[in-house]
Amino acid sequence: MNKIQFSIDCKSFFVILTFLFSSYTIAQQTYVIQKNNFWDKVQFGGGLGVGIGSGYTDISVMPSAIYNVNEIVAVGVGLQFGYLSSKDYYDSFVYGGSLIALVNPIPEIQLSAELEQVRVNTDYDGTNYRPAYSDNFWNTALYLGAGYRTGNVTIGARYDVLFNEETSLYGSGFMPFVRVYF
């Protein structure tokens, strides 16, 4: 074997080794498996409300959970429990649930839709020249809202598009909100 043939064989050998190792490295990169855990995309939060005035009490607890489908869309469910009382007039218990959809077209803006179904049980006192009676009914609301989002907190307003002054639970279809998810 002469010197020229040996150097060509060495070069060929190194080219083949380089090709094999680079192919092996690429193959290792393509077989990386990423596990996607459902619970990594779930956030819990909700709201608490307390309103106390002269003879008036309003306490509400509204836990909820959302699943982040991607960076823009999240869907979830919520529960609502509330107690309202007006001295010498009524006591009311509110409980139910909701379906929630959140869209973040940009990180700072959050659009929301929430379908809420609650049961309202109200007992009116027999004072103030009225007879005592109970009023129990289901209330359905569809809230569309928008808010400013920073981190885990969103501050905004929502409107019940099904609002009816005579039959709705609340006195107005418009509601401000603070939404927090961890």
C-alpha positions as CSV (number, residue, x, y, z in Angstrom):
1,M,0.0,0.0,0.0
2,N,1.4,3.3,-0.9
3,K,1.1,6.5,1.1
4,I,-1.5,8.2,-1.1
5,Q,-3.9,5.3,-0.9
6,F,-3.5,5.2,2.9
7,S,-4.4,8.9,3.3
8,I,-7.4,8.5,1.1
9,D,-8.6,5.6,3.1
10,C,-8.1,7.5,6.4
11,K,-10.1,10.5,5.0
12,S,-12.8,8.1,3.9
13,F,-12.8,6.5,7.3
14,F,-13.1,9.8,9.1
15,V,-15.9,11.0,6.8
16,I,-17.8,7.8,7.4
17,L,-17.3,8.1,11.2
18,T,-18.4,11.8,11.2
19,F,-21.5,10.9,9.2
20,L,-22.4,8.0,11.6
21,F,-21.9,10.1,14.7
22,S,-23.8,13.1,13.3
23,S,-26.7,10.8,12.3
24,Y,-26.6,9.2,15.7
25,T,-26.8,12.6,17.4
26,I,-29.7,13.7,15.1
27,A,-31.5,10.4,15.8
28,Q,-31.2,11.0,19.6
29,Q,-32.7,14.4,19.3
30,T,-35.8,13.2,17.3
31,Y,-36.7,10.6,19.9
32,V,-37.1,12.9,22.8
33,I,-40.6,12.3,24.3
34,Q,-42.2,15.2,26.1
35,K,-44.9,14.2,28.7
36,N,-47.9,16.5,28.8
37,N,-49.5,16.3,32.3
38,F,-53.1,17.4,32.4
39,W,-52.7,19.0,35.9
40,D,-49.8,21.2,34.7
41,K,-52.4,23.2,32.6
42,V,-55.0,23.5,35.4
43,Q,-55.4,26.7,37.5
44,F,-57.6,27.2,40.5
45,G,-59.0,30.4,41.8
46,G,-62.3,32.3,42.0
47,G,-63.6,35.0,44.1
48,L,-64.8,35.9,47.6
49,G,-67.3,38.6,48.4
50,V,-68.4,40.3,51.6
51,G,-70.8,43.2,51.8
52,I,-72.0,44.4,55.2
53,G,-74.1,47.5,55.8
54,S,-76.8,48.9,58.0
55,G,-79.0,45.8,58.4
56,Y,-77.7,44.2,55.2
57,T,-75.3,41.3,54.7
58,D,-74.0,39.7,51.5
59,I,-71.4,36.9,51.6
60,S,-70.4,34.9,48.6
61,V,-67.8,32.2,47.8
62,M,-67.1,31.4,44.1
63,P,-64.4,28.8,43.6
64,S,-63.4,27.8,40.0
65,A,-60.9,25.9,38.0
66,I,-59.8,26.4,34.4
67,Y,-57.9,24.3,31.9
68,N,-55.4,26.2,29.7
69,V,-56.0,24.7,26.3
70,N,-53.1,26.9,25.0
71,E,-51.7,30.3,25.7
72,I,-54.8,32.0,24.3
73,V,-57.8,29.8,25.3
74,A,-58.9,28.4,28.7
75,V,-62.1,26.6,29.6
76,G,-63.4,25.7,33.1
77,V,-66.1,25.3,35.7
78,G,-67.1,27.2,38.7
79,L,-69.3,26.9,41.8
80,Q,-71.2,29.6,43.6
81,F,-72.5,29.8,47.2
82,G,-74.0,32.9,48.6
83,Y,-76.0,34.3,51.5
84,L,-77.9,37.6,51.4
85,S,-79.9,39.1,54.2
86,S,-81.8,42.3,54.8
87,K,-82.8,42.8,58.4
88,D,-86.6,42.5,58.9
89,Y,-87.1,41.8,55.2
90,Y,-85.5,38.6,53.8
91,D,-82.9,35.9,54.0
92,S,-81.7,34.4,50.7
93,F,-79.4,31.5,49.8
94,V,-77.9,31.2,46.3
95,Y,-76.0,28.1,45.0
96,G,-75.2,26.7,41.6
97,G,-72.5,26.4,39.0
98,S,-71.1,27.9,35.8
99,L,-69.2,27.1,32.6
100,I,-66.3,29.5,31.8
101,A,-64.5,30.3,28.6
102,L,-61.5,32.7,28.6
103,V,-59.7,34.1,25.5
104,N,-56.5,36.2,25.7
105,P,-56.0,37.7,22.3
106,I,-52.9,39.5,23.8
107,P,-51.5,38.7,27.2
108,E,-52.9,41.9,28.8
109,I,-56.5,41.6,27.5
110,Q,-58.9,38.8,28.6
111,L,-62.3,38.3,27.0
112,S,-64.7,36.0,28.9
113,A,-68.0,34.2,28.5
114,E,-69.7,32.5,31.5
115,L,-73.0,30.6,31.5
116,E,-74.3,30.6,35.1
117,Q,-77.2,28.6,36.5
118,V,-78.1,29.2,40.2
119,R,-80.9,28.2,42.5
120,V,-82.3,31.0,44.7
121,N,-84.2,30.3,47.9
122,T,-85.5,33.4,49.6
123,D,-87.6,33.6,52.8
124,Y,-89.4,36.9,53.3
125,D,-90.2,38.0,56.9
126,G,-93.7,38.8,58.0
127,T,-92.8,42.3,59.1
128,N,-93.1,45.7,57.5
129,Y,-96.8,45.1,56.7
130,R,-96.1,42.1,54.5
131,P,-97.1,38.5,54.9
132,A,-94.3,36.0,55.2
133,Y,-93.6,33.8,52.2
134,S,-90.9,32.0,50.3
135,D,-89.7,32.4,46.7
136,N,-87.6,29.7,45.2
137,F,-86.4,29.8,41.5
138,W,-83.6,29.0,39.1
139,N,-81.8,31.9,37.5
140,T,-79.8,31.6,34.3
141,A,-77.3,34.3,33.2
142,L,-74.9,34.5,30.3
143,Y,-72.1,37.0,31.0
144,L,-69.8,38.4,28.4
145,G,-66.9,40.4,29.7
146,A,-63.5,42.0,29.2
147,G,-60.7,42.8,31.5
148,Y,-57.1,43.9,31.9
149,R,-54.9,41.1,32.9
150,T,-51.6,41.3,34.8
151,G,-50.0,38.0,36.0
152,N,-52.7,35.9,37.7
153,V,-55.2,38.8,38.2
154,T,-57.8,40.2,35.8
155,I,-59.8,43.3,36.6
156,G,-62.8,44.1,34.3
157,A,-66.5,44.2,33.8
158,R,-69.1,41.7,32.5
159,Y,-72.7,42.0,31.3
160,D,-75.5,39.5,31.5
161,V,-77.0,39.4,28.0
162,L,-80.0,37.5,29.4
163,F,-80.7,40.2,32.0
164,N,-84.4,40.9,32.6
165,E,-85.2,43.5,35.3
166,E,-88.3,41.7,36.5
167,T,-86.8,38.1,36.7
168,S,-83.1,38.3,37.1
169,L,-81.4,37.7,40.4
170,Y,-79.4,40.9,40.4
171,G,-80.5,44.5,40.1
172,S,-78.3,45.2,37.1
173,G,-77.0,43.3,34.2
174,F,-73.6,45.1,34.5
175,M,-71.0,43.8,37.0
176,P,-67.4,44.6,37.7
177,F,-65.1,41.7,38.6
178,V,-61.7,40.7,39.9
179,R,-60.6,37.3,38.8
180,V,-57.6,35.5,40.3
181,Y,-56.1,32.1,39.2
182,F,-53.1,30.3,40.6
